[in-house]
């Protein structure tokens, strides 16, 4: 179970968090180059990635919940019935049910809808990071260095935040370009075989 959890975390950090920049890159390539690249096939690949990730996450969630010895202590019970139950249910539906709407091909072929699903899947993480940022802004100046001087934590936080967002967008851009490149190579190989 620990290995399964680690694999999901790696896929989540390296692919699923990058879905928004990947889809935005596909939209940009489609607008700039019109029908030059296989953006629809790349979008379809992202669609199936989202669906398979949702299936894996759903099964992991159910298995983890079933294997707990004391289900009352499981976080789901506390969060689904607590004071912020409405927010938890919105995040729960967005992360585990909304991706299955991509089985509808008409919806799945729309770039903006797939972007909405990708955002909905990780809305909990985005909300959590927003809360961390907002609360850290209220801690304006703290003494932290050895001399007891005041250090502006907001500048450090903004630098760290912009670096993290920049890395996610760079990683998503690279994944999108590599995906389009692979589809272009496949298309050229098919064209060469059809000529011969």
BALOBA-1460 file (C-alpha; in Angstrom, 3 decimals):
// residues 196
<rec num="1" residu="x" x="0.000" y="0.000" z="0.000"/>
<rec num="2" residu="x" x="2.923" y="2.308" z="0.748"/>
<rec num="3" residu="x" x="4.411" y="1.739" z="-2.726"/>
<rec num="4" residu="x" x="1.019" y="2.365" z="-4.332"/>
<rec num="5" residu="x" x="0.715" y="5.634" z="-2.408"/>
<rec num="6" residu="x" x="4.228" y="6.702" z="-3.462"/>
<rec num="7" residu="x" x="3.501" y="5.976" z="-7.149"/>
<rec num="8" residu="x" x="0.312" y="8.056" z="-7.003"/>
<rec num="9" residu="x" x="2.225" y="10.911" z="-5.360"/>
<rec num="10" residu="x" x="4.891" y="10.834" z="-8.103"/>
<rec num="11" residu="x" x="2.307" y="10.826" z="-10.896"/>
<rec num="12" residu="x" x="0.427" y="13.586" z="-9.131"/>
<rec num="13" residu="x" x="3.478" y="15.823" z="-8.691"/>
<rec num="14" residu="x" x="4.992" y="15.273" z="-12.129"/>
<rec num="15" residu="x" x="1.971" y="15.032" z="-14.409"/>
<rec num="16" residu="x" x="-1.395" y="15.838" z="-12.854"/>
<rec num="17" residu="x" x="-0.315" y="19.172" z="-11.335"/>
<rec num="18" residu="x" x="1.039" y="20.111" z="-14.785"/>
<rec num="19" residu="x" x="-2.238" y="19.431" z="-16.616"/>
<rec num="20" residu="x" x="-3.316" y="23.080" z="-16.671"/>
<rec num="21" residu="x" x="-0.117" y="24.313" z="-18.368"/>
<rec num="22" residu="x" x="-0.188" y="21.290" z="-20.707"/>
<rec num="23" residu="x" x="-3.723" y="22.082" z="-21.864"/>
<rec num="24" residu="x" x="-2.968" y="25.814" z="-22.099"/>
<rec num="25" residu="x" x="0.054" y="24.983" z="-24.281"/>
<rec num="26" residu="x" x="-2.123" y="22.794" z="-26.503"/>
<rec num="27" residu="x" x="-4.644" y="25.639" z="-26.856"/>
<rec num="28" residu="x" x="-1.844" y="28.063" z="-27.719"/>
<rec num="29" residu="x" x="-0.305" y="25.698" z="-30.305"/>
<rec num="30" residu="x" x="-3.731" y="25.113" z="-31.849"/>
<rec num="31" residu="x" x="-4.374" y="28.865" z="-32.128"/>
<rec num="32" residu="x" x="-0.949" y="29.734" z="-33.512"/>
<rec num="33" residu="x" x="-0.352" y="26.805" z="-35.869"/>
<rec num="34" residu="x" x="-4.000" y="26.014" z="-36.751"/>
<rec num="35" residu="x" x="-4.044" y="22.384" z="-37.962"/>
<rec num="36" residu="x" x="-0.293" y="21.845" z="-38.251"/>
<rec num="37" residu="x" x="0.094" y="19.668" z="-35.148"/>
<rec num="38" residu="x" x="-1.945" y="16.832" z="-33.661"/>
<rec num="39" residu="x" x="-3.376" y="18.864" z="-30.791"/>
<rec num="40" residu="x" x="-6.651" y="16.915" z="-30.754"/>
<rec num="41" residu="x" x="-4.777" y="13.633" z="-30.282"/>
<rec num="42" residu="x" x="-2.689" y="15.178" z="-27.506"/>
<rec num="43" residu="x" x="-5.855" y="16.471" z="-25.838"/>
<rec num="44" residu="x" x="-7.358" y="12.987" z="-26.134"/>
<rec num="45" residu="x" x="-4.247" y="11.555" z="-24.441"/>
<rec num="46" residu="x" x="-4.646" y="14.068" z="-21.599"/>
<rec num="47" residu="x" x="-8.326" y="13.122" z="-21.367"/>
<rec num="48" residu="x" x="-7.470" y="9.443" z="-20.885"/>
<rec num="49" residu="x" x="-4.706" y="10.356" z="-18.442"/>
<rec num="50" residu="x" x="-7.253" y="12.226" z="-16.332"/>
<rec num="51" residu="x" x="-9.731" y="9.333" z="-16.483"/>
<rec num="52" residu="x" x="-7.150" y="6.682" z="-15.540"/>
<rec num="53" residu="x" x="-5.786" y="8.859" z="-12.744"/>
<rec num="54" residu="x" x="-9.319" y="9.324" z="-11.394"/>
<rec num="55" residu="x" x="-9.906" y="5.555" z="-11.473"/>
<rec num="56" residu="x" x="-6.625" y="4.909" z="-9.657"/>
<rec num="57" residu="x" x="-7.286" y="7.653" z="-7.087"/>
<rec num="58" residu="x" x="-10.861" y="6.439" z="-6.550"/>
<rec num="59" residu="x" x="-9.734" y="2.829" z="-5.994"/>
<rec num="60" residu="x" x="-6.941" y="3.940" z="-3.662"/>
<rec num="61" residu="x" x="-9.389" y="6.059" z="-1.696"/>
<rec num="62" residu="x" x="-11.880" y="3.219" z="-1.309"/>
<rec num="63" residu="x" x="-9.206" y="0.656" z="-0.415"/>
<rec num="64" residu="x" x="-7.662" y="2.971" z="2.176"/>
<rec num="65" residu="x" x="-11.066" y="3.645" z="3.685"/>
<rec num="66" residu="x" x="-11.960" y="-0.064" z="3.788"/>
<rec num="67" residu="x" x="-8.645" y="-1.099" z="5.331"/>
<rec num="68" residu="x" x="-8.794" y="1.270" z="8.288"/>
<rec num="69" residu="x" x="-9.536" y="-0.454" z="11.547"/>
<rec num="70" residu="x" x="-11.459" y="2.483" z="12.942"/>
<rec num="71" residu="x" x="-13.473" y="4.093" z="10.139"/>
<rec num="72" residu="x" x="-14.702" y="6.812" z="12.490"/>
<rec num="73" residu="x" x="-11.139" y="8.113" z="12.684"/>
<rec num="74" residu="x" x="-10.808" y="8.272" z="8.911"/>
<rec num="75" residu="x" x="-10.597" y="11.855" z="7.667"/>
<rec num="76" residu="x" x="-13.557" y="11.480" z="5.311"/>
<rec num="77" residu="x" x="-16.077" y="11.219" z="8.149"/>
<rec num="78" residu="x" x="-14.801" y="14.349" z="9.888"/>
<rec num="79" residu="x" x="-14.487" y="16.445" z="6.762"/>
<rec num="80" residu="x" x="-17.738" y="15.392" z="5.111"/>
<rec num="81" residu="x" x="-19.827" y="16.305" z="8.141"/>
<rec num="82" residu="x" x="-17.877" y="19.183" z="9.678"/>
<rec num="83" residu="x" x="-18.470" y="22.927" z="9.419"/>
<rec num="84" residu="x" x="-16.870" y="23.107" z="5.972"/>
<rec num="85" residu="x" x="-18.675" y="20.079" z="4.565"/>
<rec num="86" residu="x" x="-19.966" y="22.048" z="1.562"/>
<rec num="87" residu="x" x="-16.398" y="22.912" z="0.474"/>
<rec num="88" residu="x" x="-15.223" y="19.349" z="1.002"/>
<rec num="89" residu="x" x="-18.071" y="17.933" z="-1.060"/>
<rec num="90" residu="x" x="-17.372" y="20.374" z="-3.907"/>
<rec num="91" residu="x" x="-13.701" y="19.340" z="-3.924"/>
<rec num="92" residu="x" x="-14.635" y="15.660" z="-3.601"/>
<rec num="93" residu="x" x="-17.050" y="15.770" z="-6.546"/>
<rec num="94" residu="x" x="-14.620" y="17.814" z="-8.637"/>
<rec num="95" residu="x" x="-11.734" y="15.453" z="-7.983"/>
<rec num="96" residu="x" x="-13.407" y="12.065" z="-8.175"/>
<rec num="97" residu="x" x="-16.614" y="12.390" z="-10.182"/>
<rec num="98" residu="x" x="-16.099" y="15.271" z="-12.634"/>
<rec num="99" residu="x" x="-13.227" y="13.469" z="-14.474"/>
<rec num="100" residu="x" x="-15.632" y="10.695" z="-15.440"/>
<rec num="101" residu="x" x="-17.618" y="13.221" z="-17.475"/>
<rec num="102" residu="x" x="-14.729" y="12.995" z="-19.942"/>
<rec num="103" residu="x" x="-16.164" y="9.679" z="-21.109"/>
<rec num="104" residu="x" x="-18.595" y="11.868" z="-23.061"/>
<rec num="105" residu="x" x="-16.625" y="12.456" z="-26.242"/>
<rec num="106" residu="x" x="-18.366" y="15.727" z="-27.117"/>
<rec num="107" residu="x" x="-17.302" y="17.269" z="-23.796"/>
<rec num="108" residu="x" x="-13.836" y="15.713" z="-23.923"/>
<rec num="109" residu="x" x="-13.069" y="17.300" z="-27.296"/>
<rec num="110" residu="x" x="-13.464" y="20.814" z="-25.875"/>
<rec num="111" residu="x" x="-10.173" y="22.238" z="-24.641"/>
<rec num="112" residu="x" x="-11.769" y="24.560" z="-22.106"/>
<rec num="113" residu="x" x="-13.864" y="21.803" z="-20.562"/>
<rec num="114" residu="x" x="-10.830" y="19.540" z="-20.121"/>
<rec num="115" residu="x" x="-9.048" y="22.541" z="-18.580"/>
<rec num="116" residu="x" x="-11.970" y="22.993" z="-16.168"/>
<rec num="117" residu="x" x="-11.816" y="19.308" z="-15.202"/>
<rec num="118" residu="x" x="-8.042" y="19.530" z="-14.679"/>
<rec num="119" residu="x" x="-8.551" y="22.555" z="-12.427"/>
<rec num="120" residu="x" x="-11.389" y="20.841" z="-10.559"/>
<rec num="121" residu="x" x="-9.272" y="17.772" z="-9.896"/>
<rec num="122" residu="x" x="-6.714" y="19.797" z="-8.007"/>
<rec num="123" residu="x" x="-8.990" y="22.511" z="-6.610"/>
<rec num="124" residu="x" x="-8.286" y="21.277" z="-3.079"/>
<rec num="125" residu="x" x="-4.545" y="21.780" z="-3.495"/>
<rec num="126" residu="x" x="-5.039" y="25.213" z="-5.038"/>
<rec num="127" residu="x" x="-7.357" y="26.213" z="-2.192"/>
<rec num="128" residu="x" x="-4.874" y="24.910" z="0.390"/>
<rec num="129" residu="x" x="-2.005" y="26.877" z="-1.167"/>
<rec num="130" residu="x" x="-4.182" y="29.982" z="-1.320"/>
<rec num="131" residu="x" x="-4.910" y="29.680" z="2.407"/>
<rec num="132" residu="x" x="-1.217" y="29.236" z="3.203"/>
<rec num="133" residu="x" x="-0.317" y="32.327" z="1.180"/>
<rec num="134" residu="x" x="-3.055" y="34.488" z="2.686"/>
<rec num="135" residu="x" x="-2.205" y="33.517" z="6.252"/>
<rec num="136" residu="x" x="1.500" y="34.097" z="5.663"/>
<rec num="137" residu="x" x="0.795" y="37.639" z="4.431"/>
<rec num="138" residu="x" x="-0.640" y="38.436" z="7.845"/>
<rec num="139" residu="x" x="2.675" y="37.577" z="9.481"/>
<rec num="140" residu="x" x="4.319" y="40.563" z="7.794"/>
<rec num="141" residu="x" x="7.652" y="40.904" z="9.551"/>
<rec num="142" residu="x" x="9.355" y="38.416" z="11.798"/>
<rec num="143" residu="x" x="12.802" y="38.277" z="13.336"/>
<rec num="144" residu="x" x="14.587" y="35.317" z="11.925"/>
<rec num="145" residu="x" x="18.207" y="36.031" z="11.245"/>
<rec num="146" residu="x" x="20.996" y="35.828" z="13.815"/>
<rec num="147" residu="x" x="21.243" y="39.573" z="14.365"/>
<rec num="148" residu="x" x="17.566" y="39.882" z="15.293"/>
<rec num="149" residu="x" x="16.843" y="42.070" z="12.271"/>
<rec num="150" residu="x" x="13.393" y="42.153" z="10.772"/>
<rec num="151" residu="x" x="13.030" y="40.049" z="7.640"/>
<rec num="152" residu="x" x="10.240" y="40.563" z="5.139"/>
<rec num="153" residu="x" x="8.707" y="37.089" z="4.778"/>
<rec num="154" residu="x" x="6.345" y="38.221" z="2.024"/>
<rec num="155" residu="x" x="9.217" y="38.786" z="-0.400"/>
<rec num="156" residu="x" x="10.593" y="35.323" z="0.308"/>
<rec num="157" residu="x" x="7.140" y="33.808" z="-0.070"/>
<rec num="158" residu="x" x="6.460" y="35.565" z="-3.373"/>
<rec num="159" residu="x" x="9.847" y="34.452" z="-4.718"/>
<rec num="160" residu="x" x="9.189" y="30.875" z="-3.661"/>
<rec num="161" residu="x" x="5.649" y="30.950" z="-5.033"/>
<rec num="162" residu="x" x="6.670" y="32.400" z="-8.394"/>
<rec num="163" residu="x" x="9.485" y="29.852" z="-8.687"/>
<rec num="164" residu="x" x="7.092" y="26.963" z="-7.937"/>
<rec num="165" residu="x" x="4.454" y="28.165" z="-10.391"/>
<rec num="166" residu="x" x="7.140" y="28.825" z="-12.988"/>
<rec num="167" residu="x" x="8.513" y="25.300" z="-12.615"/>
<rec num="168" residu="x" x="5.054" y="23.756" z="-12.940"/>
<rec num="169" residu="x" x="4.364" y="25.796" z="-16.090"/>
<rec num="170" residu="x" x="7.781" y="24.947" z="-17.550"/>
<rec num="171" residu="x" x="7.284" y="21.259" z="-16.832"/>
<rec num="172" residu="x" x="3.790" y="21.343" z="-18.367"/>
<rec num="173" residu="x" x="5.074" y="23.186" z="-21.450"/>
<rec num="174" residu="x" x="7.855" y="20.622" z="-21.935"/>
<rec num="175" residu="x" x="5.446" y="17.686" z="-21.528"/>
<rec num="176" residu="x" x="3.031" y="19.234" z="-24.061"/>
<rec num="177" residu="x" x="5.789" y="19.875" z="-26.611"/>
<rec num="178" residu="x" x="7.160" y="16.341" z="-26.164"/>
<rec num="179" residu="x" x="3.675" y="14.890" z="-26.597"/>
<rec num="180" residu="x" x="3.112" y="16.897" z="-29.767"/>
<rec num="181" residu="x" x="6.556" y="15.846" z="-30.996"/>
<rec num="182" residu="x" x="5.786" y="12.167" z="-30.456"/>
<rec num="183" residu="x" x="2.488" y="12.480" z="-32.331"/>
<rec num="184" residu="x" x="4.293" y="14.320" z="-35.149"/>
<rec num="185" residu="x" x="6.875" y="11.513" z="-35.445"/>
<rec num="186" residu="x" x="4.091" y="8.914" z="-35.531"/>
<rec num="187" residu="x" x="2.265" y="10.920" z="-38.214"/>
<rec num="188" residu="x" x="5.415" y="11.188" z="-40.362"/>
<rec num="189" residu="x" x="6.157" y="7.463" z="-40.044"/>
<rec num="190" residu="x" x="2.624" y="6.653" z="-41.189"/>
<rec num="191" residu="x" x="3.023" y="9.044" z="-44.152"/>
<rec num="192" residu="x" x="6.332" y="7.454" z="-45.175"/>
<rec num="193" residu="x" x="4.827" y="3.963" z="-45.012"/>
<rec num="194" residu="x" x="1.813" y="5.060" z="-47.070"/>
<rec num="195" residu="x" x="4.063" y="6.511" z="-49.813"/>
<rec num="196" residu="x" x="6.160" y="3.354" z="-50.093"/>
